[in-house]
């Protein structure tokens, strides 16, 4: 009977084994610009202009546009301008539901698995957020906020979960960017509460703190609909 060959046990893991195509790169850039409101609701997009600016053919731009439209970020209308969609309250709430379910499961695991070194890493992110807040560097604060949540998942051995969160949270992020002028300090305090619960190895307190933190999106949307109704869909 033939013997099985030797197993391979020393290959390094890859963070993302998928090669990034030109379409991926165009999609990522446009996605970030829509989410951080560099491309605000109502902004017009042209395949030809994007292709010329990025030095690529129109096909990968067309493919990236299609992916963005499937996620609800742009509206493609034949013979008319392609535009960035308004923020949809329904889409924000759907993203919140998915994100909460995934991160709540992660944070319960994290309560049992985080090490002192992991806590030190998260503490450094809190300090960096404090500095970004003090300097009013909102984009940096938002990126550090994401990193805090990402690292909790990663330190818990559940980095793949953050990939799912990232795929679904974009509609939340558009609203969160608009609220950073008044909500960033609240978010930072909520991160501190999450940290305290994690250090206490208290999953109930940790999930309660997380629900309060992510659930604030409801208040944000309600305020934005009053303060900036023009960015929301009817």
N, C-alpha and C positions, 0 to 999 in steps of 0.2 A: 504494500500500500504506500503511495507516495507521501513523503513527509511534507508538512506545511513549511513554507519558507520562514525565515526569521522575521519577527514583527519589528516595525519601526517605532521607536519610543522616544527619539531625541529631537524630532523636528519641532521648531519653535511655532507657537500659535501666532496667527495673524489677526490683527485687530479687525481688518476688513479685507477678506481675500478677493473681493470683487474688483476688477480693474475699473477705474473711473473713465468713462468714455467722454467724448466731447459733449455729448448731450447731457451727461451727468454734471459736468462742470458748468454748463450754461444753466441748467436747472438749478443747481445749488446757488449760483450767484443771483439769479432772479428771485429764487425763493427767499434768500436772506434780505434782498432789497424790498420785497413785498412785506415780509414779516416785520422788518425794522422801520417800515413806513417811508424808506427812501423813495419807494414807488407807492404813493398813497392811493386810497380808493379813488377811482375815476381816472387815474393816470393812463395815458394811451401808450400802447406798445406796438412796434412795427417789426415784423420779421426781418425785413430788409435792413432797417436801421440797426437792430441788434446784431445781425450777421456782420454788417460792415464794421461796427464798433469793435466786435470781438475777433474779427479777421477769420471768420468761418463761413461755410456755405449755409444756405437757408434751411437745408433739411434738418440738421441737428437742432436748430432754433425752433423749427416747426414741431419737432418731437418734444422739446422741452416745454413749449407752449401747451401742447396737448396734455402733458403730465400735470402742469399747473392748473389747467382747466378742470381736470378730473378731480383735483383736490379742492376745487371751488375758489381758487385764488384769482383767476382771470376768466373773463368771458370772451369767447371767440365767436364772432358773428360774421358770416360770409358777406363780403362786399361792404363791410363796415369796420370801424376801428376795433381792435382788440383792447380791452380795458381791464384794469385791476378792479376786482369786485369790491363793493362795500363790505364792511364787517357784518357778519350774520350772527345774531344772538343765538340762533339755533345751532349753528356750527360751533360756536364757542362753548355752548353747554354740552354738546356731544363730545368735544375734545376734553372738557373738564371731567366728564364721566369716565372716559377711557383712562385718562391720566391718573385720576384718583385710584381707580381699581388696581392699576398696575403698581403704582408707587406705594400704596398701602400694603400690598403683599410684600414688596421689597423691604420696607422699613421694619416689618415684623421680623424678617430674617436678619436684618442688620442689627437689631437689638441683641441677638445672640452671637453674632459672628464678628463684629467690629473689634479690632485690636487697638492697643494704645497708640501704635503708629498711625492707624487709620484716623483716630480722633485728632492726632496732631495735624494731619493733613487737612482735615475739615476745619480745624481751628484756624489754620493759616488762610483758608478761603474766607472765613468770617472776617479776619483782620484786613484782607485785601478788599472785601466788600465795604468795610468801614471807610477805608481810604478812598475808594471810588465814590462813595456817597458824599464824603466831605468835600471832594473836588468837583462834584456834580458831573462826573463822567458816567452818563446814563447807559451808554452802550456797553461800557466795561462792566458796570454793575449788573446789567442783564446777563452778560456772558458768564460772570462769576456766579450769579444765581443759578443758571443752568448747570454750571460745573459742580456746584454743591449737590444738586439733586443727582446728577450723573455719577458723582463719586460715591454717594451712598449706595447706589445700585451696584457699582463696580466693586466696591470694597466688600459688599455682601456676596460677591461671586455671581452677580446677576446683571452683568453689563449688557447682555442681550436685551434685557427689559428696557433699558434706556433707549435703545435703537427703536423699539416699538413706541415708546413715549414720544420720541422726537418726530416720528412719522405722523403723529396724530395731534400735536400740540400747537401747530402753527397758528390756528385761528385764535387760540387763547393768547398767544404771544403778541399778536397785533394789538389787542386790547390792553395787554400789560404794558407794552411800550408807551401807549398814550397816557398811562397812569403813573409813570415813574416819577414825575415831578412831585407827587404827593404820597405815593404808595411805597416808594423804595425803603424809607425808614421803617415802615410797618413790616415789610417783608423781611428786613434784616432782623428785627426783634423776633419775628416768628421763626427764623432760622435758629436763633439762639435757643428758643424753647424746644425746638426739635432736637438740637444738640444735647440739651439738658436731659431730655427723656431718653435719648440713645445712651448717654453715659450712665444713666440709672438702670439701664437694661429693662425698661418698662414699656412693653409693646403697646399697652392701652394708652398710656400718656403720649407715646410717640405718634400713634395713629390719630389720636385726638388733635394733637398739634398740627399734623399734616393736613387733616381735614379742614381745620380752621385756615391754614395757610393757603391751600389751593382753593378752598371755597370762597375766599375773598373775591374771586373773579366775579361772583354774582353782584357784589356791591360795586365793583369797578364798572361793570357793564351798565348797571342802573344809573350811575353817575355820568358816565360818558354819553348815554342816550339823552341826558339833559344838557350837558355842557357842549357836546359835539355831535348833535343828531345827524349832521350831514355825512358822517363817515359810516353810518349804519344803514343797512337795507331796510326798506319800508316793511 
